[in-house]
Amino acid sequence: MLIVGTGFGGIGTAIELERAGFTDFTILESADGPGGVWRDNTYPGAACDIPSPLYSFSFEPNPRWPKRFSPQPDILAYLRRVIAKYGLEPHIRYRTEVTGAAFDEDRGLWRVETKSGETFEANVFVPAVGQLSRPVLPDIPNRESFAGDTFHSARWDHGVELTGKRVAVVGTGASAVQFVPELRKHARHVTVFQRTPPYVMAKSDPSYRRWQHWLFERLPPTQLLGRLRIFLLAEYATYAMTRHQVLAKMFELRTAQLRRRHIKDRELRAKLTPAYPLGCKRILFTNDYLPALAQPDVDVETRRIAEITEKGVRVEDGTEIEADVLIYGTGFAATQFLGRMEVRGLGGRSLDDEWSGGARAYLGMTVPGFPNLFCVYGPNTNLGAGSIIYMIERQARYIRQAVERLARPGVSYLDVRPEVEERYDREVQQRLGHSVWSACTSWYRQADGRVTTNWPGLVTEYDRRTRRFDVADYRVAG
């Protein structure tokens, strides 16, 4: 078995397989260490926007999280401890970037090629590269002409001195709302270029005290109760966004109260007021972003960017806003699920061609004509609210059951039936069409409006639908 990626998806799948007695697997990782997004995103203020008791493996609770919303270093350290505890390090091949994979029908094997020219063969191929691993730079004219330092937030250049500098930030997503408040502590001036304002909600983010760590260690159910409370709140938020959007009005009122509390300038408050339904774009949780924008050394620029210049950014009316450093907080290629991998299945068919109209997969994992390939965190498995690790654990359980079926004598490969996948995709897209995620342009959607990232229901529904691997959904080849 071959797994690609050492983020939560790859590691969670590997542990599920190992606990079931399947130890003949290799994990390929293009970087020189594990962690996925929690290895790559080291920008100032980087933290998870899901509370840590829920953003962790259910089978491996961490009683010593430092805060409710833990910072990036602590999440990466947690993942490294999990890798060490379950003995996965010998299975991992670092600095091994997968460039392509092709299925050999006669042998029932995947032949996987790497950038170095090395080739691996495996009967099961599990890409676990995630939706948020490939940074995107915006298509702005003359982007390369800027003479100062420039980088994407997911590739933060810690060698660039920001103290006393004029910093331009393009983007106002989940990363920007975390690093902008940190930037203004050091920069002379920060200009935030905003295309559309996000909905911002406050977060209760206390540090855990010594007595709480003691309690979580000796009475684990106390931490489990906190996890359950967060889980139920996330399910309620999802229910509001997918079925009864009138319920989301309560959350909208809270975001309006937050803007009035922190932004006294009416003109600025108008700039920061969204004109789309709450939840259509990702809701952002932060306590210091709005206060930072209200400071005199921070400007919010809403005029459209016309081009990048040698000295800074020129906006649509011709005004040039000068900067010493240019930082892109412009997100990721979330709809490119397998990155730069060229994947070919039965008859040499290309997965890129199959997904030319948008990525799709049965239960977000399997694609007709690509036997024994199981995506982790694949199409339509992202969440508007809640912990993706919950989804990953359900996918790992499903993949483990598929591997158990493949381990039976005389079974060469499993290929999901086209009519099964078609029926599933039709249902998912129909439900998404009535959800808030179809109400505006966001990274959840393609240019043609198809939502390829998000799951349309509650996570408890996904748990139910993936609980049992139904072999009737597959063509079984001997």
LUMVEX-369803 format. One record per residue: residue in one letter; x, y, z of N, C-alpha, C in turn. Coordinates in steps of 0.05 Angstrom, whole numbers, plus 32768, in hexadecimal, padded with zeros to 4 digits. Example, Ala and Ser with C-alpha at 12.3 -4.5 7.8 and 13.67 -1.06 7.14 Angstrom:
! LUMVEX-369803
A81087F8E809C80F67FA6809C81087FBE809C S81017FD3808E81117FEB808F81028001809D 
! end
This chain:
! LUMVEX-369803
M80117FE88000800080008000801280198000 L8009802D7FF2801880467FF08006805D7FF7 I800F806D800A8001808580138012809D800C V800680B28002801480CB7FFB800C80E1800E G801F80EB801E801981018030801B80FA804D T8027810B805D802A8106807A801C811B808B G8006812580807FF4813680917FE2812480A1 F7FCD812F80AC7FBB812080BC7FAE810980AC G7FA8810E80927F9B80FA80817FAD80E1807D G7FC680E680757FD780CF80707FDE80C0808A I7FE380CF809F7FEB80C280B87FD280B380C4 G7FBB80BF80C37FA380B280CE7F9D809880BF T7FA0809880A57F9B808080957FAF806A809C A7FC98072809E7FDE805F80A47FD9805180BF I7FD0806180D37FCB805680EE7FB4804380ED E7F9F804A80DE7F87803880DC7F8F801D80CF L7FA0801E80BB7FA9800580AE7FBB7FF580C1 E7FCD800380CE7FDF7FF580E07FD07FE780F7 R7FBD7FF581027FAE7FEA81187F9E7FD18110 A7F987FCF80F67F897FB880EC7F9C7FA280E3 G7FB67FA680E67FCA7F9180E07FD67F9480C4 F7FD07FA980B67FDC7FAE809B7FF47FC0809F T800C7FB4809E80247FC480A380367FC7808A D802E7FBB8074803E7FBD805C80357FD6804C F803C7FED8056803580068048804D8019804A T804D802B80368062804080358054805B8032 I805E806F80408053808A803E8068809C8030 L806080A8801A807280B9800B806C80D68012 E808180E68017807D8102801F80928113800F S808881278001809A81387FF180AC814A8001 A80A38151801980B38163802A80C78153803B D80D78161804B80EB8153805B80E1814D8078 G80C78151807C80BC814B8096809E81488094 P8091813E80A98074813980A88064815280AF G804A815180AC8039816680B68026817380A3 G802A817180898018817D80768015819B807A V7FFD81A5807C7FF881C2807F800581CC8099 W800781BB80AD801281C480C7803181C480C6 R803D81B980B2805A81BD80AD805F81D5809C D804D81DA8089805281EF8075804A820B807F N8035820D808E802B822780968037823080B1 T804D823F80AF805B824880C7805A826680CA Y8046827380BD8044829080BF803E829880DC P804482B180E3803E82BA80FE802182B88105 G801B82AD811C7FFF82AA81247FF18292811A A7FFF8280810C7FF2826881007FE682578116 A7FCD825081137FBF823F81277FA782338119 C7F9B821F81257F848212811A7F6B82218122 D7F57822281107F3E823081167F29821C8120 I7F31820481257F1F81F081327F2B81E9814D P7F1C81E981637F2781E4817D7F3681C9817E S7F4D81C9818C7F5F81B2818C7F5281988197 P7F41819981AB7F35817F81B47F278170819D L7F1C817F81897F0F817281727F23816F815B Y7F36818181587F4A817F81437F61816D814B S7F5B815481507F6F814081587F6281258154 F7F72811081527F6880F6814D7F5780ED8166 S7F4080E081607F2F80D781767F3D80C28187 F7F4E80B2817B7F5C809D81897F7580A68197 E7F7C80C081937F9580CA819E7F9080E781A9 P7F8080E981BE7F7B810481C97F95810F81D6 N7F97812981D67FAF813681E17FA6814781F9 P7FAB813D82117FA2814C82297FB28165822F R7FC7816A821F7FD9818182257FD98196820E W7FC3819882017FC281AF81EE7FC681C981FE P7FD581DC81F47FDA81F482037FC282078204 K7FB3820881EE7F9C821A81EC7F85820B81DE R7F6E821781DF7F57820A81D17F5B820A81B3 F7F65822081A87F6D8220818C7F8B8220818A S7F97820981877FB48207818B7FC482128173 P7FDB821E81787FEC822881637FF982128152 Q8003821A813B800F82078128802581F68134 P803882018143804D81F0814D804381D9815F D802E81DE816E802381C98180801481B38170 I800781BB815A7FF981A78149800E8196813B L802381A28131803881938123804681808137 A804B818A814F80578178816480458161816A Y802B8166816C8017815081718019813B815B L801981438142801A8130812C80348120812D R804A812D81338064811F81358063810A814C R805781118162805580FE8178804480E68170 V802F80EB8161801E80D58158802E80C28145 I803D80CE8133804E80BE8121806180AD8131 A806E80B88146808180A98156807380948166 K805C809A8172804E808781838046806E8173 Y803C8072815B8032805C814B804780508138 G80608058813C8076804C812E8075804F810F L806C806681068069806A80E98082807480DB E8095807E80EA80AC808B80DE80BB807880CA P80BF805E80D180CC804C80BD80BD804980A3 H80A3804F80A38093804C808B809480648078 I809F807A8082809E8094807480B780988063 R80B380A0804A80CA80A8803880C780C68033 Y80D880D6804080D880F2803C80E680FA8022 R80E28114801A80EE811F800180E9810C7FE9 T80D181027FE880C980F07FD280AE80FB7FC7 E80B0810A7FB1809981167FA5808D81057F8F V807480FE7F92806680EE7F7E805E80FF7F66 T806580F67F4E805E81067F36804880F87F25 G804680DD7F28803280CF7F18802D80B37F23 A801680A97F1B800E808D7F237FFD80817F0D A800280687F077FF3805A7EF27FEB803F7EFB F7FD380367EF57FC9801C7EFE7FCE80077EE9 D7FDB7FF17EF27FE17FDA7EE17FCA7FC67EE5 E7FB87FC47ED27FA07FB47ED57FA77F967ED7 D7FBA7F8D7EC77FC27F717EC77FCC7F687EE2 R7FDB7F797EEF7FE87F717F097FD87F7C7F21 G7FC57F8D7F1C7FB57F987F327FC67FAA7F44 L7FD97FB97F387FEB7FC97F487FED7FE67F3E W7FF27FF87F507FF880137F49801680167F47 R801F80237F31803B80297F2D803E80477F31 V804C804F7F46804E806B7F4F806A80757F4A E806B808C7F3B808580977F34808A80B17F44 T80A480B67F4A80AC80CD7F5A80BE80DF7F4A K80C180F77F5480D1810C7F4780EE81037F43 S80F880F37F55811480EA7F54811880D37F40 G810280C97F35810380B27F2380FF80977F30 E80FB80977F4A80F6807E7F5880D980757F53 T80D5805B7F5280BB80507F4D80B2803D7F63 F8099803F7F6B808E802E7F808076801F7F74 E807180077F7E80597FF87F7680497FF17F8F A802F7FF37F8C801D7FED7FA380027FE57F98 N7FF57FD37FA77FDA7FCB7F9E7FC57FDF7FA7 V7FCB7FF07FBB7FB880057FC37FC780207FC3 F7FBA80347FB77FC7804E7FB57FB480627FC3 V7FBF80707FD77FB080837FE87FBC809F7FE7 P7FB380B07FD57FBD80CC7FD67FAF80DB7FED A7FC080E57FFF7FB580F480167FC3810F8016 V7FC2811D80007FD081377FFD7FBF814E8006 G7FA5814A800B7F94815F80167F8B81748002 Q7F7A8186800C7F6F819B7FFB7F7E81B57FFF L7F8E81B880147F9B81D1801A7FB981CF801B S7FC481C280077FE181BE80077FF081CC7FF1 R7FE181D87FDE7FEE81E57FC67FE782027FC5 P7FF982147FCF7FF382307FCF7FED823C7FB4 V7FDC82507FB37FD4825D7F9A7FDC827A7F9B L7FE982837F867FEF829F7F827FDB82AB7F6F P7FD182C27F747FBC82CE7F637FC682D57F47 D7FB482D57F347FBB82DC7F197FB982FB7F16 I7FCE83097F207FCF83267F1F7FE5832E7F0B P7FDF83407EF97FF383497EE5800D83527EF3 N8024834B7EE6803E83547EEF8045834B7F0B R803B83347F138040832B7F2F805D83287F35 E806D83227F21808A831D7F26809A83377F26 S808D834D7F21809D83667F1F80A483737F39 F8098836A7F4F809D83777F6980BA83747F71 A80C6838A7F7980E3838A7F7F80E983817F9C G80D583827FAD80DA837B7FC980D7835D7FCE D80D783567FE880D3833A7FEF80B583327FEC T80B0831B7FE2809483127FDF809282F47FE3 F807D82EA7FEF807982CE7FF4805C82C87FFA H805482AF7FF9803982A58001803A829E801E S802482A2802C8023829D8049802A82808050 A8024826D803E802A825180438047824A803E R8056825E80348073825B802F80818273803C W807A8278805580838290806280A282918063 D80AC82A8805B80C982AC805B80D182BA8075 H80DB82AA808880E282B480A280FC82C480A2 G810A82C3808B812282D38088811D82F08081 V810582F7807A80FE8312807280F88323808B E81078339808E8103834A80A580EA835C80A0 L80D7835B80B280BE836A80AE80BC838380C0 T80CE838580D380CD839B80E680D283B580D7 G80C083C880DA80C283E280CE80BC83E380B1 K80B283CD80A580AC83CC8089808F83D28083 R808A83DB806A806F83DE805F806883C38052 V805383B7805D804C839C80538030839D8046 A802F8391802E8016838E8020800D83718021 V7FF4836D80297FE98352802C7FD2834F8018 V7FD4833B80067FBF83357FF37FAF831D7FFE G7F96832180047F85830B800E7F7C830F802B T7F64830580307F598308804B7F4C82EE8054 G7F5A82D7804F7F4F82BD80567F5882B58072 A7F56829A80777F5B828F80917F788294809B S7F8B829480887FA7829980907FAB82B78096 A7FA182C880847FA682E580877F9B82EF80A2 V7F8382E680AA7F7882F180C37F8982E980DB Q7F9B82D580D87FAC82CE80EE7FC782DD80ED F7FD282E180D47FEC82EE80D47FEC830C80D2 V7FD6831880C87FD5833580C77FD8834280E2 P7FCA833980F77FCE834581127FEA8343811C E7FF8832D811480148329811C8026833C810C L8020833F80F38030835180E28031836D80ED R8019837880F48018839480FC8027839A8116 K802E83858125803E8389813D805B83918136 H8063838B811E807F83918116808183A480FE A806F83A280EC807183B280D3806B83CF80D9 R807683E180C8807083FD80CA8053840280C1 H804B83F480AC802F83F880A2802783DF8093 V800E83D78096800383BF80887FEB83C88077 T7FEB83C1805E7FD483C6804C7FC983AA8045 V7FAF83A6804C7FA2838D80467F908391802D F7F96838280187F86838480007F70836F8001 Q7F57837880047F40836780087F2E83677FF0 R7F29834F7FE57F15834C7FCF7EF9834A7FDA T7EF583387FED7EDB83357FFA7EE083328018 P7ED0833F80297ED5833C80467ECB83218051 P7EDA831680637ED182FC806F7EBE83028087 Y7EAE82ED808E7EA082EE80A77EB382E680BD V7EB582F780D17EC882F380E77EB882EF8101 M7EBF82D9810F7EB382D481297EC982D2813E A7EC282DA81567ED582D8816D7ED882BB8175 K7EEE82B481817EF38299818A7EFA829A81A8 S7EEF828781B67EF7828481D27F10827281D3 D7F26827F81D97F40827181D67F51827281EF P7F47826882057F578269821E7F6E8255821D S7F82825B822D7F98824882317F8F82348246 Y7F96821A82417F8F820682557FA28208826D R7F97820682847FA78208829C7FB281ED82A5 R7FC481EE82B87FD181D682C27FBC81C282CD W7FA881CC82DB7F9481BA82E77F8381AD82D2 Q7F7F81BB82BC7F7081B082A67F7F81998298 H7F99819E82947FAA818882887FA98170829B W7FAB817582B57FAB815F82C87F90815082C6 L7F7A815F82C47F5F815382C27F5C814382A8 F7F65814E82927F63814082787F7381268278 E7F8A812682857F9B810E82867F8F80F88297 R7F84810082AE7F7A80EC82C17F5D80E582BD L7F4D80F782B27F3180F282AC7F2B80F9828F P7F3480E9827C7F3180EF825F7F1480F78257 P7EFF80EC82647EE480F4825B7EDF8112825E T7EEE811F82707EE9813C82727EF2814B8259 Q7F078142824C7F0F814E82337EFC8145821D L7EF3812C821F7EE08122820B7EC68132820A L7EBD813B82227EA5814B82237EA981668214 G7EC1817182177EC6818A82087EC7818581EA R7ED2816E81E27ED2816781C67EB5816481BB L7EA4815781CB7E89815281C37E7A816D81C0 R7E7F817F81D27E71819981D07E7981A881B6 I7E9381A881B07E9C81B581977E9081A7817F F7E90818C81807E85817D816A7E6881848164 L7E58818681797E3B818C81767E3781A8816C L7E4781BB81747E4581D6816A7E4C81D8814D A7E6081C981447E6781C881287E5181BB8117 E7E4481A681217E2E819A81137E1781AD8110 Y7E1281BD81257DFC81D181247E0281E5810E A7E1B81EF810D7E23820380F97E2081F780DD T7E2881DE80D97E2581D280BF7E0781CF80B8 Y7DF781C780CB7DDA81C580C67DCF81E080BD A7DD881F580CA7DCE821080C27DD6821780A6 M7DEE8210809E7DF8821880847DED8207806D T7DE681EE80737DDE81DC805E7DBF81D8805C R7DB181DD80727D9481D780717D8281EE8079 H7D8A81FD808E7D79821280987D8A822B809C Q7D8F823980867DA1825080877D9682678098 V7D7C8266809F7D71827B80B17D7E827980CC L7D87826080D47D94825D80ED7DAF826B80EE A7DBB826E80D67DD5827B80D47DD3829980DA K7DBB82A480DA7DB882C180E07DC282C780FC M7DC082B5810E7DCA82B981297DE882BE8129 F7DF682AE81187E1382B281167E1A82CC8108 E7E0982D380F47E0E82ED80E67E0B830480F9 L7DF88303810B7DF48319811E7E0D831B8130 R7E18830581377E30830581497E488312813B T7E4B830C81217E61831881127E5D8336810F A7E44833F810C7E3E835C810A7E44836A8124 Q7E3E835D813B7E44836881557E62836B8158 L7E718358814F7E8E835881517E9983708141 R7E8F837481297E98838A81197E9383A58126 R7E7B83A881327E7483C1813F7E8583C68158 R7E8C83B081657E9D83B3817D7EB983BC8177 H7EC483B281617EE183B7815C7EE683CD8146 I7ED383D181357ED783E4811F7EC483FB8123 K7ECF8411812C7EBE842981317EBA843A8118 D7ECE843981067ECC844880ED7EB7843C80DB R7EA3844B80D47E8D844080C47E95843880A8 E7EA78447809C7EB0844180817EC084268081 L7ED1842380957EE0840A80977ECD83F3809D R7EBA83F780AE7EA783E280B57E9783D9809D A7E9083EC808C7E8283E580737E9383D48061 K7EAD83DA80607EC083C980507EC183AD805A L7EBE83AA80747EC2839080817EA883808084 T7E92838B80797E78837D807C7E72836C8063 P7E70835280667E6B834080507E5083458043 A7E4E834180297E358344801A7E2C8329800F Y7E328314801C7E2B82F980147E2282E9802D P7E1482D3802A7E0A82C480417E2182B98052 L7E1E82B9806C7E3282AD807E7E3682908078 G7E4F828880767E56826C80707E5D82678053 C7E55827980427E5B827580257E7982748020 K7E888285802E7EA4828380307EAB827A804D R7EC3827080517ECA8266806B7EC7827B8081 I7EBA827580977EB8828780AE7ED2828680BC L7EDC829E80C47EF782A080D07EF482A780ED F7F03829980FE7F02829D811B7F1C82AA8124 T7F1982C2812F7F3082D181387F2882E7814C N7F3982ED815E7F33830281727F42831C816C D7F57831B815B7F68833381587F69833E813C Y7F5B833281297F5C833C810D7F4D8357810B L7F35835881137F26837281117F3383888122 P7F3C8383813A7F4A839881497F6383A2813A A7F71838F812C7F898397811D7F8283A98106 L7F6C83A380F87F6483B480E17F5B83D080E9 A7F5383D381037F4A83ED810C7F6283FF8114 Q7F7A83F581137F918405811B7F9A84188105 P7FA6842F810C7FAD844280F87FC4843980E5 D7FD3842580ED7FE9841B80DC7FE0840480CA V7FC6840080C87FBB83EB80B67FA683F880A4 D7FA883F3808A7F9483FC80777F8783E3806A V7F6C83E580657F5E83D180567F5883DD803B E7F6383D180267F6083DB800B7F4D83C97FFB T7F3683D47FF27F2283C47FE47F2183CA7FC6 R7F3183DE7FBD7F3283E27FA07F4083CB7F93 R7F3683C37F7B7F4183AC7F6D7F5E83B07F66 I7F6E839B7F697F8A839C7F617F8C839B7F43 A7F9A83AE7F377F9E83AF7F1A7FB783A07F12 E7FCC83A47F227FE683977F1C7FF9839A7F33 I800D83897F338023838C7F458039839C7F38 T804483AF7F46805A83BF7F3B807483B97F49 E808983C67F4080A383C37F4C80A383CC7F69 K809283E17F6E809283ED7F89807B83E47F9B G806883D67F8F805183CE7F9F803983C57F8F V802283CF7F95800983C67F897FFA83DE7F7D R7FF283DC7F647FE283F07F577FC583E77F56 V7FB383F87F5F7F9683F27F607F8883FD7F48 E7F6F83F77F467F6083FC7F2D7F5F841A7F24 D7F60842C7F377F5F84497F2F7F7A84547F29 G7F8F84437F297FAA844C7F227FBB84527F39 T7FB084537F517FC084597F697FD484427F6F E7FED84497F74800184357F7B800684367F99 I8003841F7FA68007841D7FC38022840F7FC7 E8035841E7FD1805084137FD3805384007FEB A806583ED7FE8806A83DA7FFD808783D07FFB D809183C7801280AC83BB801380AA839C8011 V80948391801B80908374801B8073836F8012 L8071835A8002805683527FF7805183357FFF I803B8331800E8034831680188019830E800C Y801882F680017FFF82EB7FF67FF282D8800A G7FDB82DF80137FCB82CD80247FB382C38013 T7FB982B77FFC7FA582B17FE87F9D82947FE6 G7FA282857FFB7F97826A7FFC7FA482557FEB F7F9482407FE57F9F82287FD97F8E821F7FC2 A7F9A820D7FB17F8B82017F9B7F7B81EA7FA6 A7F6581F17FB47F5681DC7FC27F4881C97FB0 T7F4281D07F977F3481BE7F857F4681AD7F74 Q7F6181B07F787F74819E7F6A7F7D81897F7E F7F6D81747F807F7081617F967F8981507F96 L7F94814B7F7F7FAC813A7F7F7FC5814A7F76 G7FC381657F777FDA81757F707FE481717F54 R7FFE816D7F53800C816A7F38800E814D7F30 M8002813A7F3F8004811E7F377FF581187F1E E800081097F0C7FF280FF7EF47FEA80E37EFA V7FD080DE7EFC7FC580C47F047FB680B87EED R7FBD809F7EE77FB080917ED17FA580767EDB G7F8C80707ED37F7F80587EDD7F7B80437EC7 L7F6580357EC77F5F80207EB47F60802B7E97 G7F6D801D7E857F6E80257E697F7F803E7E65 G7F8F80467E797F9F805E7E777F9080787E7A R7F7680777E837F6680907E867F7380A27E9A S7F7280BC7E957F7E80D07EA67F6A80DA7EBA L7F7280DC7ED37F6180E77EE77F5C81057EE3 D7F6F81137ED87F6B812F7ED17F5481327EBD D7F5381207EA97F3E81217E967F23811A7EA3 E7F2381067EB47F0A80FE7EC17EFF81157ED3 W7F1281257EDD7F0A813B7EEF7F0A81567EE1 S7F0981567EC67F0A816F7EB87EF281817EBE G7EDC81757EC57EC481847ECC7EC281897EEA G7ED681817EF97ED681837F167EDB81697F23 A7EEB81697F387EF281507F467ED981447F53 R7ED7812A7F527EC0811C7F5E7EC981007F66 A7EBE80F57F7A7EC680DA7F837EB080D07F96 Y7EAC80B67F957E9880A97FA67EA180AB7FC3 L7E9080B77FD47E9780BC7FF07EB080CD7FF3 G7EB880DB7FDD7ECF80EB7FDE7EE980DB7FDB M7EE780C17FD67EFF80B07FD67F0580A17FBD T7EF180967FAF7EF780847F997EEA808D7F7F V7EF980887F697EF180917F4E7EEE807A7F3B P7ED980777F2C7ED680617F197EED80617F05 G7EF880497F007F0E80477EED7F29804A7EFA F7F2A804F7F147F4380527F227F43803F7F3A P7F4780267F357F4480127F4A7F5880157F61 N7F50800E7F797F62800D7F907F6F80287F95 L7F63803D7F8C7F6C80587F927F5880657FA5 F7F61806E7FBC7F50807A7FD07F5B80957FD9 C7F4D80AA7FD27F5580C57FDA7F4E80C97FF8 V7F5F80D780067F5980E080217F5680FE801F Y7F408109802B7F3A8125802A7F36812D800C G7F27811D7FFE7F2381207FE27F0B81327FDC P7F0081307FC47EEA81417FBC7ED281407FCF N7EC781577FD57EAE81597FE57EB0814B8000 T7EC8814F800D7ECA814580297ED4815B803C N7ED7817380317EDE818A80437EC581928053 L7ECA81A180687EB581AA807A7EB481C8807C G7E9B81D3807C7E9881EF80827E9A81F580A0 A7E9581E080B07E9881E280CD7E9F81C680D7 G7EB081C580EC7EB781AB80F77ED481A380F0 S7EDC818C80F97EF7818380F77EFA816F80E0 I7F0C817580CD7F11816380B77F1E814980C1 I7F29814980D87F35813080E27F20811B80E8 Y7F08812480EF7EF2811280F27EEC810480D8 M7EEC811380C27EE7810880A87EFD80F5809F I7F1680FD80A57F2D80ED809E7F2C80D280AC E7F2480D180C57F2280B880D37F0D80A680C6 R7EF780B180BD7EE280A180B07EEC80968095 Q7EFB80A680877F07809D806D7F1B80878072 A7F2C808A80867F408076808D7F32805B8094 R7F1D805C80A27F0E804480AA7F0380368091 Y7EF88046807E7EED803B80657F04802E8054 I7F1A803C80527F31803180437F3B8017804F R7F3C8017806A7F457FFE80777F337FE78070 Q7F187FEB806F7F067FD680687F0A7FCD804B A7F107FE080397F167FD9801D7F2F7FC8801B V7F437FCF802B7F5C7FC0802B7F577FA48036 E7F467FA180497F3E7F8780547F317F76803E R7F207F82802E7F147F7480177F297F6C8003 L7F3B7F7E7FFD7F507F787FEA7F637F627FF3 A7F657F5F800D7F777F4A80197F6C7F2E8016 R7F537F2C800E7F477F11800A7F537F047FF1 P7F547EE97FF27F5F7EDB7FDB7F4F7EE07FC1 G7F5D7EE47FAC7F507EE67F927F467F027F8B V7F4B7F167F9C7F417F317F967F597F427F8D S7F587F4C7F757F6E7F5C7F6A7F697F7A7F6E Y7F517F837F677F4C7F9F7F6B7F2E7FA57F6D L7F287FBC7F797F0D7FC67F7D7F097FE07F6D D7EF57FE17F5C7EF07FF87F4B7ED380017F50 V7ECF80197F5B7EB480237F617EA480247F47 R7E8B801B7F497E79801A7F327E7280377F29 P7E73803D7F0F7E6C80587F057E5180617F0E E7E3D804F7F0D7E2280587F147E1F805F7F32 V7E3080527F427E3080587F5F7E3B80747F64 E7E5280797F577E5F80937F5A7E4D80A97F4E E7E4180A47F377E3080B87F2A7E1880BF7F3B R7E0B80AB7F477DF480B07F587DFC80C07F71 Y7E1380B97F7C7E1D80C77F947E2380E47F8D D7E3280E97F777E3981047F707E2181157F6A R7E0D81097F5D7DF581187F567DE781217F70 E7DE681107F837DD981177F9D7DE9812D7FAB V7E03812A7FAD7E14813E7FBA7E1181597FAE Q7E13815B7F937E1281747F867DF681817F89 Q7DE181707F887DC6817B7F8C7DC381887FA7 R7DCD817A7FBB7DCC81857FD67DDD819E7FDA L7DF5819E7FCE7E0681B57FD07DFA81CD7FC2 G7DEA81C87FAD7DDD81DE7F9E7DC981ED7FB0 H7DBF81E17FC57DAD81EE7FD77DBB81F87FF1 S7DD581F57FF27DE481FE80097DEF821A8006 V7DF98225801C7E048240801B7E1D8241800A W7E2B822B80067E44822B7FF77E4082307FDA S7E28822F7FD07E2282357FB47E1A82527FB0 A7E1B82627FC57E0F827D7FC47E2482927FBD C7E3D828C7FBB7E5182A07FB47E6A82927FA9 T7E7D82A27FA07E9682987F957EAA82947FAD S7EB6827C7FAE7EC982777FC47EDB82607FBB W7EEE82597FCC7F0082437FC67EF282287FC8 Y7ED982287FD27EC982107FD27EC082087FB7 R7EBE821B7FA47EB182177F8A7EC5821A7F73 Q7EBE820D7F5D7ECC82127F447EC0822A7F36 A7ECD82327F207EC482497F117EA882457F06 D7EA0822C7F007E8682267EF57E7182237F0B G7E7882267F247E6582257F397E63820A7F48 R7E7081F67F3D7E6F81DB7F4A7E7F81DC7F64 V7E7381D27F797E8181D07F937E8F81B57F94 T7EA981B57F947EB8819C7F937EC681967FAE T7EC581A87FC17ED381A57FDA7EC2819A7FF1 N7EAB81A67FF57E9C81A2800E7E89818A800E W7E86817E80257E73816A802B7E5881788031 P7E42816E80267E28817D80287E1881788041 G7E22816780537E118160806A7E2081618084 L7E15815580997E22815280B37E38813D80B1 V7E4B813F80C37E61812B80C37E56811180CD T7E41811280DE7E3680F880E77E2980E980D0 E7E1F80F780BC7E1580E980A47E2C80DC8095 Y7E4380EA80927E5A80DE80857E6480C68094 D7E6480C880AE7E6B80B180BF7E5A809980B8 R7E40809D80B67E2D808780B17E32807B8095 R7E36808D80817E38808380667E5380758060 T7E67807A80707E81806D806C7E8780578081 R7E73805180927E78803E80A77E7E8022809D R7E71801A80877E747FFF807C7E7C8000805F F7E927FF380587E9A7FF1803C7E877FDD802F D7E777FE7801C7E647FD6800E7E707FCD7FF3 V7E787FB47FF27E857FA97FDA7E737FAA7FC2 A7E587FAC7FC67E467FAD7FB07E497FC77FA0 D7E567FDB7FAC7E5A7FF47F9E7E727FF27F8B Y7E807FDC7F8B7E997FD97F7C7E987FC17F69 R7EA77FC47F547EAD7FAD7F437EC67FA07F4E V7EC37F867F547ED97F777F607EE77F667F4A A7F017F6C7F467F107F5D7F327F227F497F40 G7F237F317F347F337F1C7F3F7F4E7F1B7F32 
! end
